[in-house]
Amino acid sequence: MSDTDEAEAEEAEEPAVELGEGPDVAGEPIARVASRLTWPAKRSDLRAQEGDATIRTPEGPRDLDDVLADSEVPLFESRSEFVTEVEEVVGRGPVATE
């Protein structure tokens, strides 16, 4: 292994951002859930694929299935349209911690 390869390997082992001490945040960011999906997507398909996912919201964790049940969009053309709709249903703002 060259010196450059060894230096890169050492950098890869260290975390990019050191996590601090503090309360856990329940649920997943909606962007993470959206990254696992393909677009366009029907609301019913999203509920079947990821409905059991718990997402982070300003009011605390919520099941994605419940959030999508409150939405009236039948087809999401893009990831950004999906994220925007979810944020309109759950709100925007700081995420509640435990």
N, C-alpha and C positions, 0 to 999 in steps of 0.2 A: 504494500500500500504506500502511495506517495505521501509526502508531508501534507499536501493539499487535501487529499482524500481523508487523512486522519483528522485534520482540523475540521472538515465538514462533518465527519462522523461525530466528533465531540460536540459540535454545535447542535446537531440534530437530536442528541440525547438530552440536552438541557431544554426546559420549557421556554417557549417564546415569550410568555407572559407569566410572571410569578403570581399565583393566586393567593389572595390574602385570607386572613381568618375572618369569619363572619357567618351569618346565618345562611342556610341553604335556600335556594330558590326552587320551588316545586314546579315541575312541568318543563316542557321544551320550548325554545323560541319558535315562533311560527315559521320563521325563515328556514329553520332546520327541517321541519316537517315538509314545507313546500319544496325543498331541494330533493326530496325522495320521490316526488311525483312527476308525471309527464303531462304536457300541455298540448292542446286543450283537453279539459277534463270535465265530465259531468259531475254535478254535485253528488248525485247518488253513488257514482263510482268512487269519489273521494271519501264519502262516508263509509263505504265498504272497505276501502284500502287503509285508511288512516283514522277512521272514526274513533278508535279506542285510544288514540294518542291524547295525552294531557298537555295542553299548551299553557304558557305563561300569559297572564293578563294582569292589568292594573288592580283588579279585584281579587286576585289569587288564581290558582290553577282551575282550568275548565276542560272538560272533554271536548275534543274537536267536533264530535258528532252533535253535541248540544248546540255548539256555535253554528254549525252548518244548518241545523234545523231552524235556527232563527234567521237565516239568510233566504232571500227570495231569488237569488241568482241561480238559474238552472245549469248554466255552462260557463266555466271560467276559461277564457281564451288564453290567458298567460299567468305565469307565476305572480307577476306584480298585481294583476287584477284580483287574484285569490288573496294575497296578503292584504291588499287594500280593503277588500270586503270583510275579511276576518277582523281587521283593526276597526272597521266601522261598527261591527257588531259588539266587540269586547271593549272598545275604547283604546286610546293611546295614552301613554304616560309611564311613570315609574312602575316597575313590577313589584308586587307585594312579596315580602320575604317572610320566612317562618319566625 
